[in-house]
Amino acid sequence: MTDLLTRRQVVAGISLLGLGALVGCDSSGSLSFKHGKDMSNQILGRSFKLKDPQGNEITLSSFRGSMPMVFFGFTQCPAVCPTTLARAVQIKKLMGKDADFLQVIFITLDPERDTPEVLDAYVKAFDPSFVALSGTLEETAQTAKEFGVFYEKIPSGDTYTLSHTATSYVYDSRGVLRLGLSHSLSAKECAEDLLTVMEVC
């Protein structure tokens, strides 16, 4: 009758998979996701320091208590970035009352063109709750390296575009990396795995 996902559905799925005993915030425990990649045993992105459009220094701990979903891109991205952010909007709708727990974070790989004003307007056009972060060229390179994100400039006429990793990285409420979501997954598939993360922490 509806595509809205509930925690009850996720709990039922966990029980079927024999994971009913997995409770609490066990940072060492791995999860069994239906669609995304379990990244529970990887340590990525824990020490980045970037700025939001208002100039505030932001770290992973700034989002403690929520479920951060981090995606790298650039505002002039022709397809992957806007479709990923549009998918995030649909994910939040599918999560229903749990939507506010998800914090979407967009990190630019193109600080030369993506000014704070441009970034803020770009992400807010998708959802006012989305957060955009940026740094210097050096900070951008260091942050991408910390996440294992690949990116490079590709000449295009008298300007350039970027080729980059299109994975969304999801952390639990204590800042433990849990899940990698590929660009090919649907909003419903992503929402199912995100709610599984919420059941654990």
VMD Tcl script that draws the C-alpha trace (Angstrom):
set ca {
  {0.00 0.00 0.00}
  {2.92 2.32 0.62}
  {6.67 2.38 0.08}
  {7.22 4.01 3.48}
  {9.67 1.90 5.43}
  {9.36 1.35 9.16}
  {11.72 0.14 11.83}
  {9.37 -2.80 12.37}
  {10.02 -3.98 8.82}
  {13.76 -3.72 9.35}
  {13.63 -5.59 12.67}
  {11.70 -8.36 10.98}
  {14.34 -8.55 8.27}
  {17.12 -8.68 10.84}
  {15.40 -11.55 12.62}
  {15.12 -13.49 9.39}
  {18.82 -13.06 8.86}
  {19.61 -14.33 12.33}
  {20.82 -10.97 13.55}
  {18.24 -10.45 16.23}
  {20.86 -10.53 18.96}
  {22.79 -7.64 17.47}
  {21.79 -4.67 19.60}
  {23.35 -1.57 21.06}
  {26.29 0.32 19.60}
  {28.89 -2.35 18.99}
  {31.51 -0.57 16.88}
  {33.33 -3.83 16.21}
  {30.32 -5.78 14.97}
  {29.68 -6.22 11.25}
  {26.26 -5.95 9.70}
  {24.51 -7.81 6.94}
  {23.08 -5.31 4.48}
  {20.76 -6.25 1.65}
  {22.14 -3.78 -0.87}
  {25.09 -1.67 0.29}
  {28.61 -2.57 1.37}
  {29.34 -3.28 5.03}
  {32.19 -0.96 6.03}
  {32.01 -1.53 9.79}
  {35.62 -2.69 10.02}
  {37.07 0.25 8.09}
  {38.32 3.46 9.66}
  {37.73 6.33 7.23}
  {36.99 10.01 7.57}
  {37.32 10.35 11.32}
  {39.68 13.33 11.46}
  {38.61 15.67 8.66}
  {38.20 19.38 9.41}
  {36.31 21.46 6.88}
  {34.09 24.55 6.92}
  {30.41 25.01 6.30}
  {29.16 27.97 4.18}
  {28.93 30.11 7.32}
  {32.63 29.59 8.09}
  {32.18 27.23 11.02}
  {34.76 24.46 11.41}
  {33.06 21.10 11.06}
  {34.33 17.64 12.00}
  {32.70 14.22 12.10}
  {31.95 14.72 15.80}
  {29.81 17.74 14.86}
  {27.19 15.23 13.72}
  {27.29 12.97 16.76}
  {23.80 11.78 17.64}
  {22.64 11.74 14.03}
  {23.36 9.38 11.14}
  {25.74 11.22 8.75}
  {25.70 10.27 5.08}
  {28.74 11.79 3.35}
  {29.00 12.26 -0.40}
  {31.79 13.91 -2.42}
  {31.07 15.89 -5.57}
  {30.96 19.35 -7.14}
  {28.19 21.75 -8.06}
  {28.89 21.68 -11.81}
  {28.64 17.89 -11.87}
  {26.33 17.05 -14.81}
  {24.66 13.86 -13.58}
  {26.01 11.83 -10.64}
  {25.92 14.55 -7.98}
  {22.43 15.95 -8.64}
  {20.93 12.47 -8.96}
  {22.61 11.36 -5.72}
  {21.28 14.38 -3.85}
  {17.83 13.92 -5.39}
  {17.97 10.27 -4.27}
  {18.79 11.46 -0.75}
  {15.61 13.54 -0.78}
  {13.61 10.44 -1.72}
  {15.40 8.39 0.96}
  {14.30 10.84 3.63}
  {10.70 10.61 2.43}
  {10.84 6.82 2.63}
  {12.26 6.97 6.16}
  {9.14 8.73 7.41}
  {9.39 9.84 11.03}
  {13.04 8.77 11.16}
  {14.04 11.13 8.34}
  {15.40 13.83 10.63}
  {17.96 11.37 12.01}
  {19.69 11.23 8.62}
  {22.15 14.08 8.02}
  {23.21 14.45 4.39}
  {26.67 16.00 3.99}
  {27.99 17.15 0.62}
  {31.77 17.73 0.43}
  {32.99 19.61 -2.62}
  {35.97 18.36 -4.58}
  {36.09 21.64 -6.49}
  {36.77 24.45 -3.98}
  {38.18 26.66 -6.73}
  {34.71 27.13 -8.23}
  {32.42 26.06 -5.41}
  {32.37 29.13 -3.20}
  {30.49 28.95 0.13}
  {27.57 30.87 -1.39}
  {27.39 28.59 -4.43}
  {27.60 25.46 -2.27}
  {24.96 26.59 0.16}
  {22.48 27.47 -2.58}
  {23.20 24.19 -4.39}
  {22.48 21.79 -1.52}
  {19.61 23.84 -0.09}
  {17.86 23.63 -3.47}
  {17.49 19.90 -2.78}
  {16.72 20.03 0.95}
  {17.21 22.83 3.51}
  {18.65 20.35 5.99}
  {21.52 19.26 3.75}
  {24.97 20.48 4.78}
  {27.75 21.51 2.39}
  {31.42 21.49 3.40}
  {34.57 22.79 1.73}
  {38.24 23.40 2.37}
  {41.38 24.60 0.68}
  {42.82 22.56 -2.18}
  {45.16 20.91 0.31}
  {42.40 20.19 2.82}
  {40.20 18.82 0.05}
  {42.95 16.47 -1.12}
  {43.64 15.32 2.44}
  {39.96 14.70 3.18}
  {39.47 12.75 -0.04}
  {42.54 10.66 0.79}
  {41.21 10.01 4.28}
  {37.99 8.60 2.79}
  {39.77 6.74 0.01}
  {37.98 8.90 -2.56}
  {39.48 9.17 -6.04}
  {39.08 12.35 -8.09}
  {40.84 14.10 -10.94}
  {40.34 17.05 -13.26}
  {39.31 16.24 -16.82}
  {39.84 19.05 -19.39}
  {36.62 20.04 -21.15}
  {36.98 22.80 -23.73}
  {38.25 25.91 -21.99}
  {37.25 24.61 -18.57}
  {37.23 21.24 -16.76}
  {35.04 18.65 -15.14}
  {35.86 16.10 -12.45}
  {35.89 12.34 -12.39}
  {35.32 11.08 -8.86}
  {34.21 8.27 -6.57}
  {30.41 8.18 -6.28}
  {29.99 6.27 -3.02}
  {27.93 7.64 -0.12}
  {29.49 6.87 3.27}
  {27.15 6.29 6.21}
  {28.11 6.54 9.89}
  {26.12 5.50 12.92}
  {25.20 7.93 15.72}
  {28.57 7.42 17.44}
  {30.62 8.23 14.37}
  {31.44 4.64 13.38}
  {31.54 4.03 9.63}
  {28.95 1.39 8.79}
  {27.82 1.45 5.20}
  {28.84 2.32 1.65}
  {26.04 3.05 -0.82}
  {26.83 2.93 -4.52}
  {25.32 5.38 -7.00}
  {23.42 2.54 -8.70}
  {21.18 1.76 -5.71}
  {17.61 3.01 -5.60}
  {16.26 5.23 -2.84}
  {14.25 2.34 -1.41}
  {17.28 0.03 -1.33}
  {19.31 2.71 0.44}
  {16.54 3.41 2.96}
  {16.30 -0.27 3.88}
  {20.01 -0.42 4.70}
  {19.98 2.92 6.52}
  {17.22 1.74 8.81}
  {19.28 -1.36 9.55}
  {22.09 0.92 10.75}
  {19.60 2.73 12.98}
  {18.47 -0.51 14.59}
  {22.05 -1.22 15.67}
  {22.86 2.28 16.84}
}
mol new
graphics top color blue
foreach p $ca { graphics top sphere $p radius 0.5 }
foreach p [lrange $ca 0 end-1] q [lrange $ca 1 end] { graphics top cylinder $p $q radius 0.2 }
display resetview
